[in-house]
């Protein structure tokens, strides 16, 4: 896992006791920590590691319903074990970021003796807290794992994750002391929290989560690249940031922008990408010229349905998009879709235009490129496919010199922008609020989920 402060400069072993590479950089061997137990008392062994990555690679009969992480491991040839406490990952070619992939919050090891279907209803792991129950629209409860392999951890007896769909009700419950922490608060709502609970701490941080514009490239007339370019040019990214985050968001391309992002383009290079010129009036004038060449204009406007997930943060972004599209003769109608239906719709590309998010558990090019942009990837929602770019992505994977790799990454980012593959609108910054008695909380800045273990969290009562 990443070290507690979420630094991508250092990665520490967790269920592994360490790691080593062969001379060619194609075999990663990890001795495993001994004495670790699953929550049901079964021992954790190398067999669990092998079957997890065999399943993620699509090599087993026990399948996951969805497997977007399969694309992460295109370079993984095989996983072998040496007894119960050593495992080796065999790669097709060297990969600079492979250890970082294993450290991601999306790279949990699954228990080999528990079927995937059972994990959906009663998950077990090796972590500091054990699953108790999930009641839809009420809560998720976990309790302290007395057999956790880290002595003295966790400090808490348990955690109750309340599910409160209504934002106002959620904030009221927090400010009245109904619960201790309130994650994922928008900047405007953070001010409400602080006004009603002045003793609460609210920390604003990035999360490597971007709002994106999705255009179904297979649906006429949006199969026309000129039309997609016009839509990209009309985006006023700063307006999104000013309206939704009161100026606290960030403009970036595919990779999280600096300073928190290690791979993002600096502003002077970013501005040279299509649609990133800060002169929005000039961009929109060019977009209107494109639309007029396509036969559209004030008297012949293009109607489109803008589909999005039916929660406030998605709807608000979509309303702004609809307003901005009006500037180039496109009239959008909002289609809010309940969450239970949203992801199936997106996965089968049942949309024309959408506002979605790109959530990244790791600030590294490999998971982003392979998961979202290579041909046929499960989360390549717009159907973008460029075989030559896939080869460029493979080349950056093998580059071990960080500066040279960054240059390759920027070349790929430029091509994705030129192809309007999945335009990045802006990067979110949100607030996490907690009451004074909460101690030991880690706020992430360049990923998600790695800080959700809460083994160091405690309450000062």
DRENLO-598892 format. One record per residue (C-alpha): residue in one letter; x, y, z. Coordinates in Angstrom, 1 decimal. Layout:
% residues N
a:X:Y:Z
...
END
This chain:
% residues 461
x:0.0:0.0:0.0
x:1.0:3.6:-0.2
x:2.5:5.0:3.0
x:-0.1:6.7:5.3
x:0.6:10.2:4.0
x:-0.3:9.0:0.5
x:3.1:9.8:-1.0
x:3.8:8.3:-4.4
x:7.5:8.7:-3.7
x:7.3:5.7:-1.2
x:5.5:2.5:-1.3
x:5.6:0.1:1.7
x:4.8:-3.7:1.7
x:1.6:-4.7:3.5
x:0.5:-8.3:3.1
x:3.9:-8.8:1.5
x:7.1:-8.6:3.7
x:9.1:-7.0:0.8
x:9.8:-7.5:-2.9
x:12.6:-8.0:-5.4
x:13.0:-7.9:-9.2
x:15.1:-10.2:-11.4
x:17.8:-8.6:-13.5
x:15.6:-8.2:-16.6
x:12.8:-6.4:-14.6
x:10.2:-9.0:-15.7
x:9.8:-11.1:-12.5
x:8.6:-9.5:-9.3
x:9.0:-11.8:-6.2
x:7.2:-11.0:-3.0
x:7.7:-13.0:0.3
x:4.4:-12.9:2.1
x:3.7:-12.0:5.7
x:3.1:-15.2:7.8
x:0.4:-15.6:10.4
x:-2.2:-13.5:8.6
x:-5.8:-14.7:8.8
x:-8.9:-14.1:6.7
x:-11.9:-12.8:8.7
x:-13.3:-16.3:8.7
x:-10.2:-17.7:10.4
x:-8.7:-19.3:7.3
x:-4.9:-18.6:6.7
x:-3.9:-16.1:4.0
x:-1.5:-17.8:1.6
x:0.2:-17.3:-1.8
x:-2.6:-19.3:-3.3
x:-5.0:-16.4:-2.6
x:-2.7:-13.9:-4.4
x:-2.4:-16.2:-7.4
x:-6.1:-16.9:-7.7
x:-6.9:-13.1:-7.3
x:-4.7:-12.1:-10.2
x:-5.7:-15.1:-12.3
x:-9.3:-13.9:-11.8
x:-8.5:-10.3:-12.6
x:-6.6:-11.5:-15.8
x:-9.7:-13.5:-16.9
x:-8.0:-16.9:-16.5
x:-10.5:-18.5:-14.0
x:-14.0:-19.9:-14.3
x:-15.1:-17.9:-11.3
x:-15.8:-14.5:-12.9
x:-16.5:-11.0:-11.6
x:-19.7:-9.4:-12.8
x:-17.5:-6.5:-14.1
x:-13.8:-6.5:-14.4
x:-12.5:-3.1:-15.4
x:-9.2:-3.8:-13.7
x:-8.4:-6.5:-16.3
x:-6.9:-3.9:-18.6
x:-4.4:-3.0:-15.9
x:-2.8:-6.4:-16.2
x:-2.4:-6.8:-19.9
x:1.3:-7.0:-19.3
x:1.0:-9.8:-16.7
x:2.0:-13.2:-18.2
x:1.5:-15.4:-15.1
x:1.6:-15.7:-11.3
x:3.4:-18.5:-9.7
x:3.8:-19.6:-6.1
x:6.7:-21.1:-4.1
x:5.1:-22.7:-1.1
x:2.5:-20.8:1.0
x:4.4:-17.6:1.5
x:6.1:-16.5:-1.7
x:4.6:-15.4:-5.0
x:6.1:-14.2:-8.3
x:4.5:-12.0:-10.9
x:5.9:-12.7:-14.4
x:5.6:-9.8:-16.8
x:5.8:-9.9:-20.6
x:8.1:-6.9:-20.5
x:9.4:-4.5:-17.9
x:6.8:-2.2:-16.4
x:7.9:0.8:-14.3
x:4.6:1.2:-12.4
x:3.7:-2.5:-11.6
x:4.5:-2.2:-7.9
x:2.4:0.9:-7.8
x:-0.5:-1.0:-9.3
x:-0.3:-3.5:-6.6
x:-0.3:-0.7:-4.0
x:-3.5:0.8:-5.3
x:-6.7:0.8:-3.2
x:-8.3:-1.1:-6.1
x:-5.8:-4.0:-5.8
x:-7.2:-5.9:-2.8
x:-6.4:-9.6:-2.5
x:-9.5:-11.9:-2.6
x:-9.9:-15.1:-0.5
x:-9.5:-18.0:-2.8
x:-11.8:-20.2:-0.8
x:-14.8:-17.9:-1.1
x:-16.8:-17.6:-4.3
x:-17.2:-14.2:-5.9
x:-21.0:-14.5:-5.6
x:-20.7:-14.9:-1.8
x:-18.3:-11.9:-1.6
x:-21.1:-9.8:-3.0
x:-23.3:-10.4:0.0
x:-20.8:-11.0:2.8
x:-17.3:-9.8:1.9
x:-14.3:-11.0:3.9
x:-10.8:-9.7:3.9
x:-7.6:-9.5:6.1
x:-8.1:-5.9:7.2
x:-8.6:-4.2:10.5
x:-12.4:-4.4:10.4
x:-14.8:-7.3:9.7
x:-18.1:-6.9:7.8
x:-21.3:-7.1:10.0
x:-24.2:-6.1:7.8
x:-25.4:-4.0:4.9
x:-29.0:-2.5:5.0
x:-29.8:-0.7:1.8
x:-30.5:3.0:2.3
x:-29.6:2.6:6.0
x:-26.0:1.7:6.8
x:-23.0:-0.6:6.4
x:-21.6:-1.8:9.7
x:-18.1:-3.3:10.4
x:-16.5:-4.4:13.7
x:-13.0:-4.6:15.0
x:-11.0:-7.6:13.8
x:-9.4:-9.1:16.9
x:-7.0:-11.2:14.7
x:-5.7:-8.3:12.7
x:-2.0:-8.9:12.0
x:-0.9:-5.4:13.1
x:-0.5:-5.5:16.9
x:-2.7:-3.0:18.6
x:-4.6:-2.0:15.5
x:-7.3:-0.9:14.9
x:-8.1:1.5:17.7
x:-11.9:1.7:17.0
x:-14.3:-1.0:18.1
x:-16.3:-0.6:14.9
x:-17.6:1.8:12.2
x:-21.1:2.5:11.2
x:-21.3:4.0:7.7
x:-24.7:5.8:7.5
x:-26.4:6.0:4.1
x:-28.4:9.3:3.9
x:-29.3:10.1:0.3
x:-30.6:13.6:1.0
x:-27.7:16.1:1.3
x:-29.4:18.5:3.6
x:-30.4:15.7:6.0
x:-26.9:14.4:5.9
x:-25.4:17.7:6.9
x:-28.0:18.2:9.6
x:-27.2:14.8:11.1
x:-23.5:15.7:11.2
x:-23.8:19.2:12.7
x:-26.1:17.9:15.4
x:-23.6:15.3:16.4
x:-25.3:12.3:14.8
x:-22.1:11.1:13.4
x:-18.4:11.9:13.6
x:-17.2:12.3:10.0
x:-18.7:13.8:6.8
x:-16.6:13.0:3.6
x:-17.1:14.4:0.1
x:-18.6:17.8:0.9
x:-18.9:20.3:-1.8
x:-17.2:23.7:-1.3
x:-20.5:25.7:-1.0
x:-21.9:23.1:1.5
x:-18.7:23.2:3.5
x:-19.5:26.8:4.4
x:-22.9:25.7:5.7
x:-21.3:23.0:7.8
x:-18.8:25.4:9.3
x:-21.5:28.0:10.1
x:-23.5:25.4:11.9
x:-20.7:23.4:13.5
x:-17.8:26.0:13.9
x:-15.7:23.5:16.0
x:-15.6:21.0:13.1
x:-12.5:20.6:11.0
x:-13.0:20.8:7.2
x:-10.1:20.1:5.0
x:-10.2:20.9:1.3
x:-8.2:18.5:-0.9
x:-8.1:17.1:-4.5
x:-9.1:13.5:-5.0
x:-7.9:12.7:-8.6
x:-11.5:12.8:-9.7
x:-12.4:14.6:-13.0
x:-15.7:15.6:-14.6
x:-15.7:14.3:-18.2
x:-17.7:14.9:-21.3
x:-18.7:11.6:-23.0
x:-19.9:11.6:-26.6
x:-21.0:8.4:-28.2
x:-18.9:8.2:-31.3
x:-21.1:5.6:-32.9
x:-24.3:7.7:-32.9
x:-24.9:10.0:-35.8
x:-24.4:12.9:-36.1
x:-21.9:12.6:-33.3
x:-19.8:10.2:-35.3
x:-18.5:13.3:-37.1
x:-15.2:14.4:-35.5
x:-15.9:18.0:-36.5
x:-19.0:18.0:-34.4
x:-17.2:16.5:-31.4
x:-14.5:19.2:-31.8
x:-17.0:22.0:-31.7
x:-18.5:20.6:-28.5
x:-15.0:20.5:-26.9
x:-14.3:24.0:-28.0
x:-17.4:25.4:-26.3
x:-16.4:24.2:-22.8
x:-15.7:27.0:-20.4
x:-13.8:25.0:-17.8
x:-13.2:28.0:-15.5
x:-17.0:28.7:-15.3
x:-17.5:25.1:-14.1
x:-14.9:25.6:-11.4
x:-16.3:29.0:-10.3
x:-19.9:27.9:-10.2
x:-19.5:24.4:-8.6
x:-16.4:24.8:-6.4
x:-16.2:28.6:-5.9
x:-12.9:28.6:-7.7
x:-11.3:25.6:-5.8
x:-11.2:23.1:-8.7
x:-8.4:22.6:-11.2
x:-8.1:22.5:-15.0
x:-6.2:19.5:-16.3
x:-6.0:16.9:-19.1
x:-6.0:13.1:-18.6
x:-3.5:13.1:-15.8
x:-4.1:14.9:-12.5
x:-2.7:18.5:-12.8
x:0.2:19.6:-10.6
x:1.2:20.2:-7.9
x:-0.5:17.2:-6.4
x:-0.4:15.3:-9.7
x:3.0:13.9:-10.6
x:2.3:13.4:-14.3
x:0.0:16.3:-15.3
x:1.0:19.0:-17.8
x:2.1:22.4:-16.6
x:-0.3:25.2:-17.5
x:1.9:26.6:-20.3
x:1.8:23.3:-22.2
x:-1.8:22.5:-21.3
x:-3.0:25.8:-22.9
x:-1.7:24.5:-26.3
x:-4.2:21.6:-26.4
x:-7.4:21.9:-28.4
x:-10.1:23.7:-26.3
x:-7.7:24.7:-23.5
x:-7.0:28.2:-24.7
x:-8.3:30.4:-21.9
x:-9.9:32.7:-24.5
x:-13.3:31.1:-24.4
x:-14.8:33.7:-26.8
x:-12.3:32.8:-29.5
x:-12.8:29.0:-28.9
x:-16.6:29.4:-29.3
x:-16.3:31.5:-32.4
x:-14.3:28.7:-34.0
x:-16.9:26.2:-32.7
x:-19.7:28.1:-34.3
x:-17.8:28.2:-37.6
x:-17.5:24.4:-37.5
x:-21.2:24.0:-36.7
x:-22.2:26.4:-39.6
x:-20.1:24.3:-42.0
x:-22.0:21.3:-40.8
x:-25.3:23.1:-41.6
x:-26.3:24.2:-38.2
x:-27.1:27.8:-37.1
x:-29.5:30.0:-35.3
x:-32.4:28.8:-37.4
x:-31.3:25.1:-37.5
x:-30.3:23.9:-34.1
x:-29.2:20.4:-33.0
x:-31.3:18.7:-30.3
x:-29.5:16.3:-28.0
x:-30.3:14.3:-24.8
x:-27.7:14.8:-22.1
x:-27.8:11.8:-19.8
x:-26.3:11.7:-16.3
x:-26.4:10.0:-13.0
x:-29.3:11.3:-10.8
x:-27.3:12.9:-8.0
x:-26.7:16.5:-7.5
x:-23.0:16.7:-8.4
x:-23.7:15.1:-11.8
x:-26.9:17.0:-12.5
x:-25.3:20.4:-11.7
x:-22.4:19.7:-14.1
x:-24.9:18.6:-16.8
x:-27.0:21.7:-16.5
x:-23.9:23.9:-17.0
x:-23.0:21.8:-20.1
x:-26.5:22.3:-21.6
x:-26.1:26.0:-21.0
x:-22.7:26.1:-22.7
x:-23.8:24.0:-25.7
x:-26.5:26.6:-26.5
x:-23.7:28.9:-27.6
x:-23.0:26.7:-30.6
x:-26.6:25.9:-31.7
x:-27.0:22.7:-29.6
x:-30.1:22.4:-27.4
x:-29.7:19.8:-24.7
x:-32.4:18.1:-22.6
x:-31.3:16.6:-19.3
x:-32.0:12.9:-18.7
x:-31.3:12.1:-15.0
x:-30.8:8.3:-14.5
x:-31.0:6.5:-11.2
x:-27.7:5.1:-10.0
x:-28.9:1.5:-10.2
x:-29.4:2.0:-13.9
x:-26.7:4.5:-14.6
x:-23.6:2.3:-14.9
x:-25.3:-0.5:-16.9
x:-26.5:2.2:-19.4
x:-23.0:3.7:-19.6
x:-21.3:0.3:-19.9
x:-23.4:-0.7:-22.9
x:-23.0:2.8:-24.4
x:-26.7:3.6:-24.2
x:-26.3:7.3:-24.3
x:-25.6:10.1:-26.8
x:-24.0:12.8:-24.7
x:-23.2:12.4:-21.0
x:-21.4:14.1:-18.1
x:-19.6:11.5:-16.1
x:-16.6:11.2:-13.8
x:-13.2:9.6:-14.1
x:-12.1:8.4:-10.7
x:-8.5:7.3:-10.2
x:-7.1:5.3:-7.3
x:-3.6:5.9:-8.4
x:-1.7:8.8:-9.9
x:0.1:6.9:-12.6
x:-0.5:6.7:-16.4
x:-0.8:2.9:-16.7
x:-4.2:2.4:-14.9
x:-5.7:5.5:-16.5
x:-4.6:4.8:-20.1
x:-5.3:1.1:-20.1
x:-8.6:1.3:-18.2
x:-10.1:4.2:-20.1
x:-8.6:4.7:-23.5
x:-7.1:1.6:-25.1
x:-9.2:-0.2:-27.7
x:-11.9:-2.4:-26.0
x:-11.3:-1.5:-22.4
x:-14.3:-2.0:-20.2
x:-14.4:1.6:-19.0
x:-13.7:3.0:-22.5
x:-17.3:4.3:-22.4
x:-17.1:6.4:-25.6
x:-15.7:3.6:-27.8
x:-12.6:5.5:-28.7
x:-10.0:3.3:-30.4
x:-6.6:4.2:-31.9
x:-4.3:1.2:-32.4
x:-1.2:3.4:-32.9
x:-2.0:5.2:-29.6
x:-2.3:1.8:-27.9
x:1.3:1.1:-29.1
x:2.4:4.5:-27.7
x:0.8:3.6:-24.4
x:2.7:0.3:-24.4
x:6.0:2.2:-25.0
x:5.5:4.5:-22.0
x:4.8:1.4:-19.8
x:8.3:0.1:-20.4
x:10.1:3.4:-19.9
x:11.9:3.4:-16.5
x:13.4:6.9:-16.8
x:10.7:9.1:-15.1
x:11.5:12.2:-17.1
x:11.5:10.4:-20.4
x:8.3:8.6:-19.4
x:6.6:11.9:-18.6
x:7.4:13.2:-22.1
x:5.8:10.1:-23.6
x:2.8:10.6:-21.4
x:2.3:14.2:-22.5
x:2.5:13.1:-26.1
x:-0.3:10.6:-25.4
x:-2.3:13.3:-23.6
x:-2.0:15.6:-26.6
x:-3.2:13.0:-29.0
x:-6.2:12.1:-26.8
x:-7.1:15.8:-26.7
x:-6.7:16.2:-30.5
x:-9.0:13.2:-30.9
x:-11.5:14.5:-28.4
x:-11.5:11.0:-26.9
x:-13.2:11.9:-23.6
x:-12.7:15.6:-22.9
x:-11.8:16.4:-19.3
x:-13.9:19.3:-18.0
x:-12.3:19.9:-14.7
x:-10.8:18.3:-11.6
x:-12.8:18.3:-8.3
x:-11.7:19.5:-5.0
x:-13.9:18.7:-2.1
x:-14.0:18.9:1.7
x:-13.9:16.3:4.4
x:-15.3:17.4:7.7
x:-14.9:15.8:11.1
x:-15.6:16.7:14.8
x:-12.7:17.5:17.1
x:-12.7:14.2:18.8
x:-11.7:12.3:15.6
x:-8.0:11.8:15.5
x:-5.5:10.0:13.1
x:-7.4:10.7:9.9
x:-5.5:10.7:6.6
x:-6.8:12.8:3.8
x:-5.7:11.6:0.3
x:-4.5:14.0:-2.4
x:-3.9:11.9:-5.5
x:-6.1:8.9:-5.3
x:-9.1:7.3:-3.6
x:-9.7:4.3:-1.3
x:-6.1:3.9:0.0
x:-7.0:6.0:3.1
x:-10.2:4.1:3.9
x:-8.6:1.5:6.1
x:-9.0:3.7:9.2
x:-6.7:1.4:11.3
x:-5.0:4.5:12.9
x:-8.3:6.4:13.5
x:-9.3:7.0:17.1
x:-11.7:9.1:19.2
x:-10.6:11.4:21.9
x:-13.5:11.0:24.4
END
